[in-house]
Amino acid sequence: MKLVLAVLLTLSSFSMAANWGEGNEDKVRSTIQVLDAETGEPIIGADIHIDGLDEVLYTDPDGIVELDYVQNSKSVFRISYVSYEDETASLNDLSSTTVITLRGRQ
């Protein structure tokens, strides 16, 4: 039952975009794809937590999430998924398309 609820919540949250920053600052759109480091398969429903935001983003069926943020933001984000090691990176490290791989916990 918990798994079904988690899947439904994940499906309802696909393709969300985070708006980061205020005013007329230059915003950048980045696409992040999260893959399994061993198999190269997309990780569906990986959590993306951005410092300073209460919102959590989730990857879609292709392991992708898009977000808009202020360029040169000093914030970091953390990607996590059950049974995988978390990854942390800075928003400044993102390119227009960034692939992040998660390794399974040993």
WOWO-V794723 format. One record per residue. N is the residue number from 1. RES is the residue in three letters. PHI is phi as a letter, one per 30 degrees, with the letter a starting at -180 (NA if undefined). OMEGA is omega as a letter, one per 20 degrees, with the letter a starting at -180 (999 if undefined). BURIAL is # if it has 9 or more other ideal C-beta (glycine too) atoms within 8 Angstrom, else .. Layout:
BEGIN
n:N res:RES phi:PHI omega:OMEGA burial:BURIAL
n:N res:RES phi:PHI omega:OMEGA burial:BURIAL
END
This chain:
BEGIN
n:1 res:MET phi:NA omega:r burial:.
n:2 res:LYS phi:d omega:r burial:.
n:3 res:LEU phi:d omega:r burial:.
n:4 res:VAL phi:d omega:r burial:.
n:5 res:LEU phi:d omega:r burial:.
n:6 res:ALA phi:d omega:r burial:#
n:7 res:VAL phi:d omega:r burial:#
n:8 res:LEU phi:d omega:r burial:.
n:9 res:LEU phi:d omega:r burial:.
n:10 res:THR phi:d omega:a burial:#
n:11 res:LEU phi:d omega:a burial:.
n:12 res:SER phi:d omega:a burial:.
n:13 res:SER phi:c omega:a burial:#
n:14 res:PHE phi:e omega:r burial:#
n:15 res:SER phi:i omega:r burial:.
n:16 res:MET phi:d omega:r burial:#
n:17 res:ALA phi:b omega:r burial:#
n:18 res:ALA phi:c omega:r burial:#
n:19 res:ASN phi:c omega:a burial:.
n:20 res:TRP phi:c omega:r burial:#
n:21 res:GLY phi:j omega:a burial:#
n:22 res:GLU phi:b omega:r burial:.
n:23 res:GLY phi:i omega:a burial:.
n:24 res:ASN phi:c omega:a burial:.
n:25 res:GLU phi:d omega:a burial:.
n:26 res:ASP phi:d omega:r burial:.
n:27 res:LYS phi:c omega:a burial:#
n:28 res:VAL phi:b omega:r burial:#
n:29 res:ARG phi:c omega:r burial:#
n:30 res:SER phi:b omega:r burial:#
n:31 res:THR phi:c omega:r burial:#
n:32 res:ILE phi:c omega:r burial:#
n:33 res:GLN phi:c omega:a burial:#
n:34 res:VAL phi:c omega:a burial:#
n:35 res:LEU phi:b omega:r burial:#
n:36 res:ASP phi:d omega:a burial:#
n:37 res:ALA phi:d omega:a burial:.
n:38 res:GLU phi:d omega:a burial:.
n:39 res:THR phi:c omega:a burial:.
n:40 res:GLY phi:i omega:r burial:.
n:41 res:GLU phi:d omega:r burial:.
n:42 res:PRO phi:d omega:r burial:#
n:43 res:ILE phi:c omega:a burial:#
n:44 res:ILE phi:d omega:r burial:#
n:45 res:GLY phi:i omega:r burial:#
n:46 res:ALA phi:d omega:a burial:#
n:47 res:ASP phi:d omega:r burial:#
n:48 res:ILE phi:c omega:r burial:#
n:49 res:HIS phi:c omega:r burial:#
n:50 res:ILE phi:c omega:r burial:#
n:51 res:ASP phi:e omega:r burial:.
n:52 res:GLY phi:j omega:r burial:.
n:53 res:LEU phi:c omega:r burial:.
n:54 res:ASP phi:d omega:a burial:.
n:55 res:GLU phi:d omega:r burial:.
n:56 res:VAL phi:c omega:r burial:.
n:57 res:LEU phi:c omega:a burial:#
n:58 res:TYR phi:b omega:r burial:#
n:59 res:THR phi:d omega:a burial:#
n:60 res:ASP phi:d omega:a burial:#
n:61 res:PRO phi:d omega:r burial:.
n:62 res:ASP phi:c omega:a burial:.
n:63 res:GLY phi:i omega:a burial:#
n:64 res:ILE phi:c omega:r burial:#
n:65 res:VAL phi:b omega:r burial:#
n:66 res:GLU phi:c omega:r burial:#
n:67 res:LEU phi:b omega:r burial:#
n:68 res:ASP phi:c omega:a burial:#
n:69 res:TYR phi:a omega:r burial:#
n:70 res:VAL phi:d omega:r burial:#
n:71 res:GLN phi:e omega:a burial:.
n:72 res:ASN phi:i omega:r burial:.
n:73 res:SER phi:d omega:a burial:#
n:74 res:LYS phi:c omega:a burial:.
n:75 res:SER phi:d omega:r burial:#
n:76 res:VAL phi:c omega:r burial:#
n:77 res:PHE phi:b omega:a burial:#
n:78 res:ARG phi:b omega:r burial:#
n:79 res:ILE phi:c omega:a burial:#
n:80 res:SER phi:b omega:r burial:#
n:81 res:TYR phi:a omega:a burial:#
n:82 res:VAL phi:e omega:r burial:.
n:83 res:SER phi:i omega:r burial:.
n:84 res:TYR phi:b omega:r burial:#
n:85 res:GLU phi:d omega:r burial:.
n:86 res:ASP phi:d omega:r burial:.
n:87 res:GLU phi:b omega:r burial:#
n:88 res:THR phi:b omega:r burial:.
n:89 res:ALA phi:a omega:r burial:#
n:90 res:SER phi:c omega:r burial:#
n:91 res:LEU phi:e omega:r burial:#
n:92 res:ASN phi:d omega:a burial:.
n:93 res:ASP phi:d omega:a burial:.
n:94 res:LEU phi:d omega:r burial:#
n:95 res:SER phi:c omega:a burial:.
n:96 res:SER phi:d omega:r burial:.
n:97 res:THR phi:b omega:a burial:.
n:98 res:THR phi:b omega:r burial:#
n:99 res:VAL phi:c omega:r burial:.
n:100 res:ILE phi:b omega:r burial:#
n:101 res:THR phi:c omega:r burial:#
n:102 res:LEU phi:c omega:r burial:#
n:103 res:ARG phi:c omega:r burial:.
n:104 res:GLY phi:d omega:r burial:#
n:105 res:ARG phi:d omega:r burial:.
n:106 res:GLN phi:d omega:999 burial:.
END
